[in-house]
Amino acid sequence: MNWLTSVFERPDISWWDLVDIAIIWFIVYEVLKLIRGTRAVQMVLGGALLVALFYGSQWGHLETVNWLIRNLAGYLAFGFIVLFQSDIRRALAHLGRAPFFRYLAKTETAEESIEELVVAAGMLAAHRTGAIVVIERQIGLRNYIEGGIPLDAVLTYDLLISIFQVSSPLHDGAVIVQEDRVAAAACFLPLTVNPKLSKELGSRHRAAIGLTEENDSIAIVVSEETGIISVVSDGQMERNLDANALRRRLHALILARRPSAKPQEAHSP
């Protein structure tokens, strides 16, 4: 019975063991996310087969198979790097966008993103092109992103202007921005049911108010009829902003995040 007792005996587990397991779990999870839907999946399956053959050859005393796998292992590593260099670059870029590294460059990245948003809003307003851009903050907007067209593209004013052109198939709906990336376009947002709002406000303004009533996101709205730029946060709208006023408001909401007095809602179109 001693052998049975030893099988069911569990060693003492410390906090460091749990941390060790959590790190390995996170690494495996991230690797699986990176290779999902790519040709690297077949490579992983082939590698798993070789590992199984290696241990199987040791167990079955297949000396020739074992010798062959041991001698091929070094060459396979170089072959993997050559064949999957693009996937490796993508994985390293993904690692560079991890929360820790984003935190280090957060201020500079946010400054650039704000400037891209201000330029895009100004150009759209000048041409009276209707638009709504939502900026994610602490509360995630995954439900709305999944309901739109995923893009995961670098945030630039050229991209935003292209999306909201009337001829674009993505212009009908909102763009959602995460950090310095355009996460999705053509996203549909919940409309506010506030009966006190002016009837002159269109669906874009009502959608911006409805979304920001539910979470801490920020919405930039450009009116198609008047070209007026508005900023919406906490369900409150500040209208008639020029480029400088929009820049200051976004700085206060995104960078400083200071509690500010809620702006009075204007009822003009």
C-alpha positions as a Markdown table, in Angstrom:
| # | Residue | x | y | z |
|---|---|---|---|---|
| 1 | Met | 0.0 | 0.0 | 0.0 |
| 2 | Asn | 3.0 | 2.3 | 0.3 |
| 3 | Trp | 3.2 | 2.8 | -3.4 |
| 4 | Leu | -0.5 | 3.8 | -3.5 |
| 5 | Thr | 0.0 | 6.3 | -0.7 |
| 6 | Ser | 2.9 | 7.8 | -2.5 |
| 7 | Val | 0.8 | 8.3 | -5.7 |
| 8 | Phe | -1.9 | 10.2 | -3.9 |
| 9 | Glu | 0.6 | 12.2 | -1.7 |
| 10 | Arg | 0.6 | 15.9 | -2.8 |
| 11 | Pro | 3.7 | 18.0 | -2.2 |
| 12 | Asp | 3.2 | 21.3 | -0.4 |
| 13 | Ile | 2.2 | 24.1 | -2.8 |
| 14 | Ser | 3.6 | 27.6 | -2.1 |
| 15 | Trp | 2.6 | 31.0 | -3.5 |
| 16 | Trp | 5.7 | 30.9 | -5.8 |
| 17 | Asp | 4.4 | 27.6 | -7.3 |
| 18 | Leu | 1.1 | 29.3 | -8.1 |
| 19 | Val | 2.9 | 32.3 | -9.6 |
| 20 | Asp | 5.0 | 29.9 | -11.7 |
| 21 | Ile | 1.9 | 28.1 | -13.0 |
| 22 | Ala | 0.1 | 31.3 | -13.7 |
| 23 | Ile | 3.1 | 32.6 | -15.8 |
| 24 | Ile | 3.2 | 29.4 | -17.8 |
| 25 | Trp | -0.5 | 29.5 | -18.3 |
| 26 | Phe | -0.4 | 33.1 | -19.6 |
| 27 | Ile | 2.5 | 32.4 | -22.0 |
| 28 | Val | 0.7 | 29.3 | -23.4 |
| 29 | Tyr | -2.5 | 31.3 | -23.7 |
| 30 | Glu | -0.9 | 34.2 | -25.6 |
| 31 | Val | 1.0 | 31.8 | -27.9 |
| 32 | Leu | -2.3 | 30.0 | -28.8 |
| 33 | Lys | -4.0 | 33.3 | -29.5 |
| 34 | Leu | -1.1 | 34.4 | -31.8 |
| 35 | Ile | -1.1 | 31.3 | -33.9 |
| 36 | Arg | -4.8 | 30.9 | -34.1 |
| 37 | Gly | -5.9 | 30.9 | -37.7 |
| 38 | Thr | -2.3 | 31.0 | -39.1 |
| 39 | Arg | -0.1 | 28.5 | -40.8 |
| 40 | Ala | 1.9 | 28.2 | -37.6 |
| 41 | Val | -0.9 | 25.9 | -36.3 |
| 42 | Gln | 0.2 | 23.1 | -38.7 |
| 43 | Met | 3.8 | 23.7 | -37.6 |
| 44 | Val | 2.9 | 23.2 | -33.9 |
| 45 | Leu | 1.0 | 20.0 | -34.8 |
| 46 | Gly | 4.0 | 18.8 | -36.6 |
| 47 | Gly | 6.3 | 19.6 | -33.7 |
| 48 | Ala | 4.0 | 17.8 | -31.3 |
| 49 | Leu | 4.1 | 14.8 | -33.6 |
| 50 | Leu | 7.9 | 14.8 | -33.5 |
| 51 | Val | 8.0 | 15.2 | -29.7 |
| 52 | Ala | 5.6 | 12.2 | -29.5 |
| 53 | Leu | 7.8 | 10.2 | -31.9 |
| 54 | Phe | 10.9 | 11.1 | -29.9 |
| 55 | Tyr | 9.5 | 9.9 | -26.6 |
| 56 | Gly | 7.9 | 6.9 | -28.3 |
| 57 | Ser | 11.2 | 5.9 | -29.8 |
| 58 | Gln | 12.8 | 6.0 | -26.4 |
| 59 | Trp | 10.0 | 3.9 | -24.9 |
| 60 | Gly | 10.0 | 1.4 | -27.7 |
| 61 | His | 13.9 | 1.4 | -28.1 |
| 62 | Leu | 13.7 | 2.6 | -31.7 |
| 63 | Glu | 17.3 | 3.7 | -31.9 |
| 64 | Thr | 17.3 | 4.8 | -35.5 |
| 65 | Val | 14.2 | 7.0 | -35.2 |
| 66 | Asn | 15.5 | 8.5 | -32.0 |
| 67 | Trp | 18.9 | 9.3 | -33.6 |
| 68 | Leu | 17.2 | 10.9 | -36.6 |
| 69 | Ile | 15.0 | 13.1 | -34.5 |
| 70 | Arg | 17.9 | 14.2 | -32.3 |
| 71 | Asn | 20.0 | 15.2 | -35.3 |
| 72 | Leu | 17.2 | 17.0 | -37.0 |
| 73 | Ala | 16.2 | 19.1 | -34.0 |
| 74 | Gly | 18.8 | 21.8 | -34.5 |
| 75 | Tyr | 18.1 | 22.2 | -38.2 |
| 76 | Leu | 14.3 | 22.4 | -37.6 |
| 77 | Ala | 14.8 | 25.3 | -35.2 |
| 78 | Phe | 16.6 | 27.3 | -38.0 |
| 79 | Gly | 14.0 | 26.3 | -40.5 |
| 80 | Phe | 11.2 | 27.5 | -38.2 |
| 81 | Ile | 12.8 | 30.9 | -38.0 |
| 82 | Val | 13.2 | 31.2 | -41.7 |
| 83 | Leu | 9.8 | 30.0 | -42.6 |
| 84 | Phe | 7.9 | 31.9 | -40.0 |
| 85 | Gln | 9.8 | 35.2 | -39.8 |
| 86 | Ser | 6.7 | 37.2 | -40.5 |
| 87 | Asp | 4.7 | 35.4 | -37.8 |
| 88 | Ile | 7.6 | 36.0 | -35.3 |
| 89 | Arg | 7.6 | 39.7 | -36.1 |
| 90 | Arg | 3.9 | 39.9 | -35.6 |
| 91 | Ala | 4.3 | 38.1 | -32.2 |
| 92 | Leu | 7.0 | 40.5 | -31.1 |
| 93 | Ala | 4.9 | 43.5 | -32.2 |
| 94 | His | 2.0 | 42.0 | -30.2 |
| 95 | Leu | 4.3 | 41.7 | -27.1 |
| 96 | Gly | 5.3 | 45.3 | -27.6 |
| 97 | Arg | 1.7 | 46.4 | -27.3 |
| 98 | Ala | 1.2 | 44.6 | -24.0 |
| 99 | Pro | -0.3 | 46.7 | -21.2 |
| 100 | Phe | 3.1 | 47.1 | -19.4 |
| 101 | Phe | 4.8 | 48.6 | -22.4 |
| 102 | Arg | 1.7 | 50.6 | -23.4 |
| 103 | Tyr | 1.8 | 52.2 | -19.9 |
| 104 | Leu | 5.4 | 53.4 | -20.4 |
| 105 | Ala | 4.6 | 55.1 | -23.7 |
| 106 | Lys | 1.0 | 56.1 | -22.8 |
| 107 | Thr | 1.3 | 59.8 | -22.7 |
| 108 | Glu | 3.2 | 60.2 | -26.0 |
| 109 | Thr | 0.8 | 57.8 | -27.7 |
| 110 | Ala | -2.2 | 59.6 | -26.3 |
| 111 | Glu | -0.9 | 62.9 | -27.5 |
| 112 | Glu | -0.5 | 61.6 | -31.0 |
| 113 | Ser | -4.0 | 60.0 | -31.0 |
| 114 | Ile | -5.6 | 63.2 | -29.8 |
| 115 | Glu | -4.0 | 65.1 | -32.6 |
| 116 | Glu | -5.1 | 62.6 | -35.2 |
| 117 | Leu | -8.7 | 62.8 | -33.9 |
| 118 | Val | -8.7 | 66.6 | -33.8 |
| 119 | Val | -7.4 | 66.9 | -37.4 |
| 120 | Ala | -9.9 | 64.3 | -38.6 |
| 121 | Ala | -12.8 | 66.0 | -36.9 |
| 122 | Gly | -11.8 | 69.4 | -38.3 |
| 123 | Met | -11.6 | 68.1 | -41.8 |
| 124 | Leu | -14.9 | 66.2 | -41.6 |
| 125 | Ala | -16.6 | 69.3 | -40.1 |
| 126 | Ala | -15.3 | 71.5 | -42.9 |
| 127 | His | -16.9 | 69.2 | -45.5 |
| 128 | Arg | -20.0 | 68.6 | -43.3 |
| 129 | Thr | -19.5 | 64.9 | -43.3 |
| 130 | Gly | -21.3 | 63.2 | -40.5 |
| 131 | Ala | -19.2 | 61.1 | -38.2 |
| 132 | Ile | -19.1 | 59.5 | -34.7 |
| 133 | Val | -15.9 | 58.3 | -33.1 |
| 134 | Val | -16.0 | 56.6 | -29.7 |
| 135 | Ile | -12.9 | 56.4 | -27.5 |
| 136 | Glu | -12.7 | 53.5 | -25.1 |
| 137 | Arg | -11.4 | 54.2 | -21.6 |
| 138 | Gln | -11.5 | 52.0 | -18.5 |
| 139 | Ile | -14.8 | 50.1 | -19.3 |
| 140 | Gly | -14.4 | 47.9 | -22.4 |
| 141 | Leu | -16.6 | 48.1 | -25.5 |
| 142 | Arg | -16.1 | 44.6 | -26.7 |
| 143 | Asn | -19.8 | 44.0 | -27.3 |
| 144 | Tyr | -20.1 | 46.9 | -29.7 |
| 145 | Ile | -16.7 | 46.1 | -31.4 |
| 146 | Glu | -17.8 | 42.6 | -32.1 |
| 147 | Gly | -21.1 | 43.9 | -33.6 |
| 148 | Gly | -19.2 | 46.1 | -36.1 |
| 149 | Ile | -16.5 | 45.5 | -38.8 |
| 150 | Pro | -13.2 | 44.7 | -37.0 |
| 151 | Leu | -10.2 | 46.7 | -38.3 |
| 152 | Asp | -7.4 | 46.8 | -35.7 |
| 153 | Ala | -5.6 | 49.5 | -37.7 |
| 154 | Val | -3.3 | 52.3 | -36.6 |
| 155 | Leu | -5.3 | 55.5 | -35.8 |
| 156 | Thr | -4.7 | 58.1 | -38.5 |
| 157 | Tyr | -6.9 | 61.0 | -39.7 |
| 158 | Asp | -6.6 | 59.6 | -43.2 |
| 159 | Leu | -8.3 | 56.4 | -42.1 |
| 160 | Leu | -11.0 | 58.2 | -40.2 |
| 161 | Ile | -11.8 | 60.5 | -43.1 |
| 162 | Ser | -11.9 | 57.5 | -45.5 |
| 163 | Ile | -14.3 | 55.5 | -43.3 |
| 164 | Phe | -16.8 | 58.3 | -43.0 |
| 165 | Gln | -17.0 | 59.2 | -46.7 |
| 166 | Val | -20.6 | 58.6 | -48.0 |
| 167 | Ser | -19.3 | 56.3 | -50.6 |
| 168 | Ser | -17.6 | 54.1 | -48.0 |
| 169 | Pro | -19.5 | 50.9 | -47.0 |
| 170 | Leu | -18.3 | 51.6 | -43.4 |
| 171 | His | -19.6 | 55.1 | -43.0 |
| 172 | Asp | -23.0 | 54.1 | -41.5 |
| 173 | Gly | -22.2 | 53.6 | -37.8 |
| 174 | Ala | -19.5 | 54.5 | -35.2 |
| 175 | Val | -15.8 | 54.0 | -35.2 |
| 176 | Ile | -14.4 | 52.7 | -31.9 |
| 177 | Val | -10.9 | 53.6 | -30.9 |
| 178 | Gln | -8.8 | 51.6 | -28.4 |
| 179 | Glu | -5.6 | 53.3 | -27.3 |
| 180 | Asp | -3.9 | 54.2 | -30.6 |
| 181 | Arg | -5.8 | 51.7 | -32.7 |
| 182 | Val | -9.1 | 51.8 | -34.6 |
| 183 | Ala | -10.7 | 48.6 | -33.3 |
| 184 | Ala | -13.8 | 48.5 | -35.5 |
| 185 | Ala | -16.0 | 50.6 | -37.8 |
| 186 | Ala | -19.7 | 50.5 | -38.6 |
| 187 | Cys | -20.6 | 49.8 | -35.0 |
| 188 | Phe | -24.2 | 50.4 | -33.9 |
| 189 | Leu | -24.7 | 52.0 | -30.5 |
| 190 | Pro | -27.7 | 52.2 | -28.1 |
| 191 | Leu | -29.8 | 55.3 | -28.5 |
| 192 | Thr | -30.6 | 57.4 | -25.4 |
| 193 | Val | -34.2 | 57.3 | -24.1 |
| 194 | Asn | -33.9 | 60.7 | -22.3 |
| 195 | Pro | -37.1 | 62.5 | -23.1 |
| 196 | Lys | -35.6 | 65.9 | -22.3 |
| 197 | Leu | -33.3 | 66.0 | -25.3 |
| 198 | Ser | -34.0 | 68.4 | -28.1 |
| 199 | Lys | -35.8 | 66.8 | -31.0 |
| 200 | Glu | -33.3 | 68.5 | -33.3 |
| 201 | Leu | -30.6 | 66.1 | -32.2 |
| 202 | Gly | -30.0 | 63.3 | -34.8 |
| 203 | Ser | -29.3 | 59.6 | -34.3 |
| 204 | Arg | -25.5 | 60.1 | -34.1 |
| 205 | His | -25.9 | 62.5 | -31.1 |
| 206 | Arg | -28.5 | 60.3 | -29.5 |
| 207 | Ala | -26.2 | 57.2 | -29.9 |
| 208 | Ala | -23.3 | 59.1 | -28.4 |
| 209 | Ile | -25.3 | 60.1 | -25.4 |
| 210 | Gly | -26.8 | 56.6 | -25.0 |
| 211 | Leu | -23.4 | 54.9 | -25.0 |
| 212 | Thr | -21.7 | 57.4 | -22.6 |
| 213 | Glu | -24.7 | 57.1 | -20.2 |
| 214 | Glu | -23.8 | 53.4 | -19.8 |
| 215 | Asn | -20.0 | 53.6 | -19.5 |
| 216 | Asp | -17.0 | 56.0 | -19.3 |
| 217 | Ser | -16.3 | 56.2 | -23.0 |
| 218 | Ile | -15.9 | 59.5 | -24.9 |
| 219 | Ala | -17.7 | 60.2 | -28.2 |
| 220 | Ile | -16.8 | 62.8 | -30.8 |
| 221 | Val | -19.7 | 63.7 | -33.1 |
| 222 | Val | -19.6 | 65.7 | -36.3 |
| 223 | Ser | -23.0 | 66.9 | -37.5 |
| 224 | Glu | -23.8 | 66.2 | -41.1 |
| 225 | Glu | -26.3 | 69.1 | -41.4 |
| 226 | Thr | -24.3 | 71.9 | -39.7 |
| 227 | Gly | -20.7 | 70.6 | -39.4 |
| 228 | Ile | -20.7 | 71.3 | -35.7 |
| 229 | Ile | -18.3 | 69.3 | -33.6 |
| 230 | Ser | -19.5 | 67.9 | -30.2 |
| 231 | Val | -17.9 | 65.9 | -27.4 |
| 232 | Val | -20.0 | 63.7 | -25.2 |
| 233 | Ser | -19.0 | 62.1 | -21.9 |
| 234 | Asp | -21.1 | 60.8 | -19.0 |
| 235 | Gly | -24.2 | 61.4 | -21.1 |
| 236 | Gln | -23.6 | 65.1 | -21.3 |
| 237 | Met | -22.9 | 67.0 | -24.6 |
| 238 | Glu | -20.6 | 69.9 | -25.2 |
| 239 | Arg | -21.2 | 71.5 | -28.7 |
| 240 | Asn | -19.8 | 74.1 | -31.0 |
| 241 | Leu | -16.2 | 73.2 | -30.5 |
| 242 | Asp | -13.4 | 74.3 | -32.7 |
| 243 | Ala | -10.1 | 72.4 | -33.2 |
| 244 | Asn | -8.4 | 74.1 | -30.2 |
| 245 | Ala | -11.4 | 73.6 | -27.9 |
| 246 | Leu | -11.7 | 70.0 | -28.9 |
| 247 | Arg | -8.0 | 69.4 | -28.3 |
| 248 | Arg | -8.2 | 70.9 | -24.8 |
| 249 | Arg | -11.3 | 68.9 | -24.0 |
| 250 | Leu | -9.8 | 65.6 | -25.1 |
| 251 | His | -6.6 | 66.4 | -23.1 |
| 252 | Ala | -8.7 | 66.9 | -20.0 |
| 253 | Leu | -10.8 | 63.8 | -20.5 |
| 254 | Ile | -8.0 | 61.4 | -21.7 |
| 255 | Leu | -4.8 | 62.6 | -20.2 |
| 256 | Ala | -5.6 | 64.6 | -17.1 |
| 257 | Arg | -8.9 | 62.9 | -16.3 |
| 258 | Arg | -9.7 | 65.6 | -13.9 |
| 259 | Pro | -13.2 | 65.8 | -12.6 |
| 260 | Ser | -14.8 | 68.7 | -14.4 |
| 261 | Ala | -18.1 | 70.5 | -14.3 |
| 262 | Lys | -20.5 | 68.9 | -16.7 |
| 263 | Pro | -21.1 | 71.2 | -19.7 |
| 264 | Gln | -24.5 | 72.5 | -20.4 |
| 265 | Glu | -26.2 | 70.8 | -23.3 |
| 266 | Ala | -26.9 | 73.0 | -26.2 |
| 267 | His | -30.1 | 72.5 | -28.1 |
| 268 | Ser | -29.2 | 74.2 | -31.3 |
| 269 | Pro | -28.7 | 71.9 | -34.3 |
